Amino acid sequence: MQVVIATTNAGKFRELSEGLGPLGWKLLPLIDFPVTLPPETGSTFDDNALMKAAFTSQKTGLPALADDSGLMVDALGGEPGVYSARYGGRSSDRDRNVYLLERLRNVPPAERSARFVAVLTLAYPDGHVESYRGEVEGVILEAPRGGGGFGYDPLFYLPQLKKTFAEMSPEEKSRHSHRGRALAALLEAWKNGPPPREVWSLEE
């Protein structure tokens, strides 16, 4: 099956491509098509993932997979949430990390709990959709650690592993990350081929 990956984020495309490898799908990057994704105006990750996947599928005539994901920090009332990729109007990962640390400057370590959430939506030209969700709990550090990953990975620390996402190998991150868990749910649904239509929406 040919599937368009509806993202312009190289890190997301790489992680999705690696995670979907067992299915043997032919994954096509969005840049291969004259398609510009619409603004992410949804109020939830589910809304944005559906909008991107459905739009791309309709424009290309192919199944399309979209990821919408982000960081939710408890001390900030769930910020940055759906605005994770454009938090504070900052244009780079580094600047968004700096902004997040500024927002948490006076928050003690015990109150810096957070979670990463990922929603994967697979949309078809006939209007059918499948949705898969993954979450992981962690803590926001007071300074970045590690040189891998992207986004907020250097700040997101998993106490049980004593590592940030940026300190993990790609394989280790795929086992523990929100996106890895959403991908695991998708792979489970597809283990015997396309899932029955009555179970389109599966959650972790």
C-alpha positions in Angstrom: 0.0 0.0 0.0 1.2 3.5 -0.9 0.8 6.0 2.0 1.6 9.7 2.0 3.2 10.9 5.3 1.5 14.2 5.9 4.3 16.1 7.6 7.0 18.5 6.7 9.0 17.7 9.9 12.0 15.5 8.9 12.3 14.1 12.4 8.7 12.9 12.4 9.0 11.4 8.9 12.1 9.5 9.9 10.5 8.1 13.1 7.3 7.2 11.3 9.2 5.5 8.5 11.2 3.4 10.9 8.2 2.5 13.0 6.0 1.5 10.0 8.8 -0.6 8.4 7.2 -4.0 9.4 4.1 -3.2 7.3 6.0 -3.0 4.1 4.1 0.1 3.0 5.6 2.4 0.4 5.8 5.7 2.3 5.8 8.9 0.2 7.0 12.2 1.6 4.7 15.2 1.3 7.3 17.1 -0.6 6.6 14.7 -3.6 3.2 16.4 -4.0 2.0 19.9 -4.8 0.3 20.0 -1.4 0.5 22.6 1.4 -1.0 21.5 4.6 -3.7 23.8 6.0 -3.1 25.7 9.3 -3.5 23.6 12.4 -6.6 25.2 13.9 -7.9 22.3 15.8 -8.3 22.4 19.6 -7.0 18.9 20.1 -4.3 16.6 18.8 -7.1 14.4 17.3 -8.6 17.4 15.4 -5.3 18.4 13.9 -4.2 14.9 12.9 -7.6 14.2 11.2 -7.5 17.5 9.4 -4.0 17.0 8.0 -4.6 13.3 7.1 -8.0 13.9 5.4 -6.8 17.0 3.5 -3.7 15.2 2.2 -5.6 12.1 1.2 -8.2 14.1 -0.7 -5.6 16.1 -2.5 -3.4 13.2 -3.5 -6.0 10.5 -4.0 -3.9 8.2 -1.7 -4.2 7.0 1.9 -2.4 9.6 4.1 -1.0 9.3 7.6 -0.7 12.3 9.8 0.8 12.7 13.3 -0.2 15.5 15.7 1.7 15.4 18.9 2.9 17.7 21.6 4.0 18.3 25.1 1.6 19.0 28.0 3.1 20.5 31.1 1.0 20.3 34.2 2.4 23.4 35.9 1.4 25.4 32.8 -2.1 24.2 32.6 -1.3 21.8 29.8 0.8 24.2 27.7 2.1 24.1 25.1 -0.3 21.4 23.9 -1.4 21.7 20.3 0.8 24.8 20.1 4.0 22.8 20.8 5.5 23.4 17.3 4.9 27.1 17.5 5.1 27.8 21.3 5.6 31.4 22.1 5.9 32.2 18.5 9.4 30.8 18.4 10.7 29.4 15.1 13.3 26.8 16.2 13.5 23.9 18.6 16.2 25.6 20.6 14.2 28.8 21.0 11.1 26.9 22.0 13.1 25.0 24.6 14.5 28.2 26.0 11.0 29.7 26.2 9.7 26.7 28.0 12.4 26.9 30.6 11.7 30.6 31.1 8.1 29.8 31.7 9.1 27.1 34.3 11.9 29.2 35.9 10.3 29.3 39.4 8.7 25.8 39.3 10.5 23.3 41.6 11.5 19.9 40.2 8.7 18.1 42.1 6.1 20.1 40.2 7.5 19.8 36.7 5.5 16.7 35.6 4.5 16.5 31.9 3.4 14.1 29.3 4.0 13.7 25.6 0.9 12.8 23.5 0.8 11.6 19.9 -2.2 10.9 17.7 -1.8 9.1 14.4 -4.6 9.3 11.9 -4.7 7.3 8.7 -7.3 8.7 6.2 -8.4 7.2 2.9 -9.8 8.9 -0.2 -13.2 7.4 0.4 -13.5 9.2 3.8 -12.7 6.3 6.1 -10.2 7.0 9.0 -8.3 5.1 11.6 -6.9 6.8 14.7 -4.2 5.6 17.2 -3.0 7.3 20.4 0.1 7.1 22.6 1.1 8.9 25.7 4.1 8.9 28.0 4.7 10.5 31.4 7.8 12.4 32.3 9.4 15.4 33.9 10.8 18.7 32.4 14.4 19.2 33.4 15.9 22.6 34.3 18.5 22.3 31.5 18.7 20.2 28.3 20.5 16.9 28.2 21.5 14.8 25.2 22.1 15.6 21.5 19.6 13.3 19.8 16.0 13.6 18.9 14.2 16.8 18.1 11.7 19.3 19.6 11.5 19.1 23.4 13.4 15.8 23.6 16.4 17.3 25.5 14.2 18.5 28.3 11.8 15.5 28.6 13.2 13.2 31.2 11.9 9.7 32.1 12.7 9.0 35.7 12.4 5.2 35.3 15.1 5.2 32.6 17.1 8.1 34.0 17.4 9.6 30.5 15.9 12.3 28.3 14.5 11.3 24.9 17.6 13.1 23.5 19.9 10.7 25.4 18.2 7.6 23.9 19.1 5.6 20.8 16.4 5.7 18.1 15.5 2.2 19.0 15.2 2.9 22.7 13.1 6.0 22.0 10.8 4.1 19.7 10.0 1.7 22.6 9.2 4.3 25.1 8.0 7.4 23.3 4.4 8.6 22.7 4.9 8.2 19.0 6.3 4.8 19.5 3.3 3.7 21.5 0.9 5.1 18.9 2.8 3.2 16.2 2.6 0.1 18.3 -1.2 0.4 18.5 -1.3 0.8 14.7 1.0 -2.2 14.1 -1.2 -4.3 16.4 -4.3 -3.3 14.6 -2.7 -4.2 11.2 -1.0 -7.4 12.3 -3.4 -9.6 10.3 -3.9 -7.1 7.5 -6.3 -4.1 7.3 -8.4 -3.9 10.4 -12.2 -4.3 10.2 -14.0 -1.0 9.5 -15.9 -1.3 12.8 -12.6 -0.8 14.8 -11.3 2.3 13.0 -10.7 4.2 16.2 -8.2 2.4 18.5 -6.6 4.1 21.5 -3.7 3.0 23.6 
